[in-house]
């Protein structure tokens, strides 16, 4: 279950995406001329290639249009007024904004076909035959090696964890062993600390009560019921139910839950980002690497992508996380037998080579799904 803070972050992401969609739609409805769109496309491609602000003289030379630098400056000023470009204070040239990249990716980008050797490299890296964990590690590393950016893979997970049975065993004062049986055969053991010592008979009553109430239900629904609903009843129920609430809150709200487990997210190639000019600021890198180490924010971003259809591209502030304002995250879900098991992707600068990164992420997700299918 997402906390209030996480819900706020999710709402922020949704709002940003909606606003960007509205802004891009308004831009398109303003009927930018083909000349303006062509100049904009050339500018973005030029900036992606060398990372330097693009001036009117460069555009005049590279656009293959017979336009004077003054005319091009006027077009650039119009694009800046629309929020598609901005001018760094140190340069008279322009660079794309996150909104500009969004228009470029959605409307102007031509995705390249991958070279046969790249496809073969990906296929070799994802050959089946080893365990799931090793396959995921190879996938993350392969994404990083091929793109020269940071590769990220969410480990496969079942979409539902059905509680079959719960049992409590007293270990010592205030320490209880929780035994969970989920999905018929999976056994999870957890140790919890409680506010007071409970007798074996009390724990048996609690397990009987919780099994009667929640057996056969999804663990996510169990958590929601306990934390949202039963807490509201805390002052209106008998002592046994109060005991059940306290113990259950500990048992079903542990930080090493499957959605927050660090082992569910694999990174490779983070150091590649140290070579990117706009990310090499010491403070920016420190915050970015802290985010990689904590993993939680990236995991929440991928959880949003897993619930969307197809590839998702978060550009700059669209991610909802300040530390990623200068980054883009390109993701694609991978699936087995039509069921989405996880998400993989690439994290890099906003000026990444989208025309190359997008097909790499797309085909890697498809090949990973095929490799997992072959294991079944």
C-alpha positions in Angstrom: 0.0 0.0 0.0 1.3 3.4 -0.9 1.8 5.9 1.9 0.4 9.4 1.8 3.8 10.8 0.7 4.0 8.2 -2.1 0.4 9.0 -3.3 1.3 12.7 -3.4 4.4 11.9 -5.6 2.2 9.8 -7.8 -0.4 12.6 -8.1 2.5 15.0 -9.0 3.7 12.8 -11.8 0.1 12.4 -13.2 -0.4 16.2 -13.0 2.9 16.9 -14.7 2.2 14.4 -17.5 -1.3 15.9 -18.1 0.1 19.4 -18.1 2.8 18.4 -20.6 0.1 16.7 -22.8 -2.0 19.9 -22.7 1.0 22.1 -23.5 2.1 20.0 -26.4 -1.5 19.8 -27.7 -1.7 23.6 -27.5 1.6 23.9 -29.3 0.4 21.7 -32.1 -2.9 23.5 -32.3 -1.0 26.8 -32.7 -0.1 25.4 -36.2 3.6 25.7 -36.1 4.8 26.0 -39.7 6.8 23.2 -41.3 9.7 25.5 -41.3 9.5 26.1 -37.6 9.1 22.4 -36.9 12.1 21.6 -39.2 14.3 24.1 -37.5 13.2 22.9 -34.1 14.0 19.2 -35.1 17.4 20.2 -36.4 18.2 22.1 -33.2 17.2 19.2 -30.9 19.2 16.7 -33.0 22.2 19.0 -33.0 22.1 19.5 -29.2 21.7 15.8 -28.6 24.8 15.2 -30.7 27.2 17.6 -29.0 25.4 19.0 -25.9 26.2 22.6 -26.9 23.6 25.4 -27.1 22.6 25.9 -30.7 22.8 29.4 -32.3 21.2 30.8 -35.4 24.3 30.6 -37.5 24.6 26.9 -36.8 21.0 26.3 -37.7 21.4 28.5 -40.9 24.2 26.2 -42.0 22.7 22.8 -40.9 19.0 23.3 -41.7 19.3 23.2 -45.5 16.9 26.1 -45.6 17.7 29.4 -47.4 17.1 31.5 -44.4 19.0 34.4 -42.9 20.3 34.2 -39.3 17.9 37.0 -38.4 14.9 35.0 -39.7 16.1 32.0 -37.8 16.5 34.0 -34.6 12.9 35.1 -34.9 11.7 31.5 -35.3 13.8 30.5 -32.2 12.3 33.3 -30.2 8.8 32.1 -31.1 9.7 28.5 -30.1 11.1 29.9 -26.8 7.9 31.8 -26.2 6.0 28.4 -26.6 8.2 26.9 -23.9 10.0 24.5 -26.3 13.4 26.1 -26.0 15.3 28.1 -23.5 18.5 30.1 -23.6 21.2 29.3 -20.9 22.4 32.5 -19.3 25.9 31.8 -20.5 25.1 31.5 -24.1 23.0 33.1 -26.9 22.2 29.7 -28.2 19.1 27.6 -27.3 18.6 24.2 -25.9 15.4 22.1 -25.6 13.2 22.1 -22.5 11.5 19.0 -21.2 8.4 20.1 -23.0 10.5 20.5 -26.2 11.9 17.0 -25.8 8.3 15.7 -25.3 7.2 17.3 -28.6 10.3 15.9 -30.3 9.9 12.4 -29.0 6.1 12.2 -29.6 5.9 13.9 -33.0 9.2 14.4 -34.7 11.4 11.5 -33.8 12.3 8.8 -36.3 13.4 5.7 -34.5 16.4 3.9 -36.1 16.5 0.2 -37.0 19.0 -1.5 -34.8 22.1 -2.9 -36.5 22.2 -6.6 -36.8 25.2 -6.9 -34.6 23.4 -5.0 -31.8 20.4 -7.3 -32.1 22.7 -10.3 -32.0 24.5 -9.0 -28.9 21.3 -8.5 -27.1 20.1 -12.0 -28.1 23.3 -13.6 -26.9 23.1 -11.7 -23.6 19.6 -13.0 -22.9 20.1 -16.6 -23.8 18.3 -18.8 -21.4 19.8 -21.6 -19.4 20.7 -19.9 -16.1 18.5 -18.9 -13.1 16.2 -15.9 -13.1 18.5 -13.8 -10.9 21.5 -14.3 -13.2 19.4 -13.6 -16.3 18.2 -10.3 -14.8 21.7 -9.3 -13.9 22.9 -10.0 -17.4 19.9 -8.0 -18.8 20.8 -4.9 -16.7 24.4 -5.1 -17.6 23.7 -5.7 -21.3 21.4 -2.6 -21.4 24.2 -0.5 -19.9 26.8 -1.9 -22.2 24.8 -1.4 -25.4 23.5 2.1 -24.6 26.5 3.4 -22.5 24.0 4.6 -20.0 22.5 3.2 -16.8 20.5 0.0 -17.2 17.8 -0.9 -14.7 15.6 -4.0 -14.4 12.8 -4.8 -12.0 12.9 -8.5 -11.0 9.9 -10.6 -12.0 7.1 -10.7 -9.5 3.7 -12.3 -9.3 0.9 -9.7 -9.6 -1.0 -11.3 -6.7 0.1 -12.8 -3.4 -2.9 -14.7 -2.0 -2.7 -15.4 1.8 -3.5 -19.0 2.6 -2.6 -19.2 6.2 -0.9 -17.2 9.0 0.6 -18.4 12.2 2.3 -16.7 15.1 5.0 -18.2 17.4 6.3 -16.5 20.5 10.1 -16.3 20.5 10.8 -14.2 23.5 9.5 -11.1 25.3 8.0 -8.9 22.6 9.4 -10.9 19.7 7.2 -13.0 17.5 7.8 -15.2 14.5 5.3 -14.7 11.8 4.8 -17.6 9.4 2.9 -16.7 6.2 1.8 -19.2 3.5 1.0 -17.5 0.2 0.0 -18.7 -3.2 -0.5 -22.3 -1.9 3.2 -23.1 -1.5 5.4 -20.1 -0.8 6.4 -19.8 2.9 7.5 -16.5 4.3 9.0 -16.1 7.8 9.2 -12.7 9.5 10.2 -11.6 13.0 8.3 -8.7 14.5 8.6 -6.7 17.7 5.5 -5.8 19.6 4.7 -3.3 22.3 3.9 -6.0 24.9 4.4 -9.7 25.5 1.6 -12.0 24.2 0.8 -15.5 25.4 0.7 -18.5 23.1 -3.1 -18.7 23.6 -3.5 -15.0 22.6 -1.4 -15.5 19.5 -3.4 -18.6 18.6 -6.6 -16.6 18.9 -5.1 -13.9 16.7 -4.1 -16.3 14.0 -7.5 -18.0 14.0 -9.2 -14.6 13.7 -7.0 -13.4 10.9 -7.3 -16.7 9.0 -11.0 -16.6 9.2 -11.1 -13.0 8.1 -8.4 -12.9 5.4 -7.6 -16.4 4.1 -7.9 -16.4 0.3 -7.4 -12.6 -0.1 -4.6 -10.7 -1.7 -2.0 -9.5 0.7 -2.3 -6.0 -0.6 -6.0 -6.0 0.2 -5.2 -7.5 3.7 -2.8 -4.6 4.4 -5.3 -2.0 3.2 -8.1 -3.5 5.3 -6.0 -3.7 8.5 -4.4 -0.3 8.2 -7.3 1.7 6.8 -10.4 0.1 8.1 -9.5 -1.8 11.3 -7.6 1.2 12.7 -10.7 3.2 12.5 -12.5 0.6 14.7 -9.7 0.4 17.3 -11.6 2.1 20.1 -14.8 0.2 19.4 -13.7 -3.4 19.5 -12.9 -5.9 22.2 -9.4 -6.7 23.6 -8.9 -9.7 21.3 -9.6 -7.7 18.2 -7.3 -4.9 19.5 -4.6 -7.5 19.9 -5.2 -8.8 16.4 -4.9 -5.3 15.0 -1.6 -4.5 16.7 0.0 -7.8 15.8 -1.4 -7.8 12.2 -0.1 -4.2 11.6 3.4 -5.4 12.4 3.1 -8.6 10.4 1.7 -7.0 7.2 3.6 -3.7 7.2 7.2 -4.8 7.3 9.7 -2.7 5.4 11.1 -5.7 3.6 7.9 -6.1 1.7 8.3 -7.5 -1.8 7.6 -4.1 -3.3 10.3 -2.4 -1.4 13.0 -5.1 -1.3 16.3 -3.8 -2.7 16.8 -7.1 -4.4 13.8 -6.4 -6.7 15.7 -3.7 -8.6 19.0 -4.2 -10.4 21.3 -1.4 -11.7 24.3 -1.5 -14.0 26.5 1.2 -15.5 25.6 4.1 -13.2 29.2 5.4 -13.6 28.5 5.9 -17.3 26.5 9.0 -16.2 29.7 10.6 -14.8 30.8 11.2 -18.4 27.7 13.3 -19.2 28.5 17.0 -19.1 25.1 18.2 -17.7 25.2 15.5 -14.9 28.9 15.8 -13.9 28.2 18.5 -11.2 29.4 16.9 -7.9 26.2 17.7 -6.0 24.0 16.4 -8.8 25.9 13.2 -9.1 25.9 12.7 -5.3 22.1 13.1 -5.2 21.6 10.9 -8.2 23.8 8.1 -6.9 22.1 8.3 -3.5 18.8 7.7 -5.4 20.3 4.7 -7.1 21.5 3.3 -3.8 18.2 3.8 -2.0 16.3 2.5 -5.1 12.9 3.4 -3.6 12.1 6.4 -5.9 13.2 4.5 -9.0 11.2 1.5 -8.0 8.1 3.6 -7.5 8.6 5.2 -10.9 8.9 1.7 -12.5 5.7 0.6 -10.6 3.9 3.5 -12.4 5.3 2.3 -15.7 4.2 -1.3 -15.1 0.6 -0.2 -14.8 0.7 1.7 -18.1 0.4 0.2 -21.6 3.6 -0.2 -23.6 6.7 1.9 -23.4 6.9 4.8 -21.1 9.3 7.7 -21.4 9.7 10.1 -18.4 11.5 13.3 -19.5 13.1 15.6 -16.9 10.6 16.8 -14.3 7.9 14.4 -15.7 9.3 11.8 -13.3 8.1 13.8 -10.3 11.5 13.5 -8.6 13.8 16.5 -8.5 16.9 14.4 -8.7 15.9 13.2 -12.2 15.1 16.7 -13.6 18.1 16.4 -15.9 17.5 12.8 -16.8 15.1 10.8 -19.0 13.9 7.3 -18.1 12.9 5.0 -21.0 11.0 1.9 -19.9 9.2 -1.1 -21.3 7.4 -3.9 -19.6 8.3 -7.5 -20.2 5.8 -10.3 -20.0 5.3 -14.1 -19.9 2.1 -15.7 -21.4 0.5 -12.3 -21.7 1.1 -11.4 -18.1 3.4 -8.4 -17.3 6.0 -9.5 -14.7 8.2 -6.4 -14.5 9.8 -3.4 -16.2 13.2 -2.7 -17.6 14.8 0.4 -18.9 17.6 2.9 -19.3 18.3 6.1 -17.3 20.4 8.8 -19.0 20.5 12.5 -19.7 17.5 14.2 -21.3 19.6 14.7 -24.5 20.1 10.9 -24.9 19.9 9.4 -28.4 16.2 8.5 -28.2 16.1 7.2 -31.7 18.6 4.5 -30.7 17.7 3.9 -27.0 14.0 3.4 -27.6 14.4 0.4 -29.9 17.1 -1.1 -27.7 14.8 -1.0 -24.7 11.8 -2.3 -26.7 13.6 -5.3 -28.2 15.3 -6.1 -24.9 12.0 -6.3 -23.2 10.6 -8.6 -25.9 13.7 -10.9 -25.8 13.7 -11.1 -22.0 10.0 -12.1 -22.1 10.9 -14.8 -24.7 13.8 -16.0 -22.5 11.5 -16.3 -19.5 8.9 -18.1 -21.5 11.5 -20.7 -22.6 12.2 -21.3 -18.9 8.6 -22.3 -18.2 
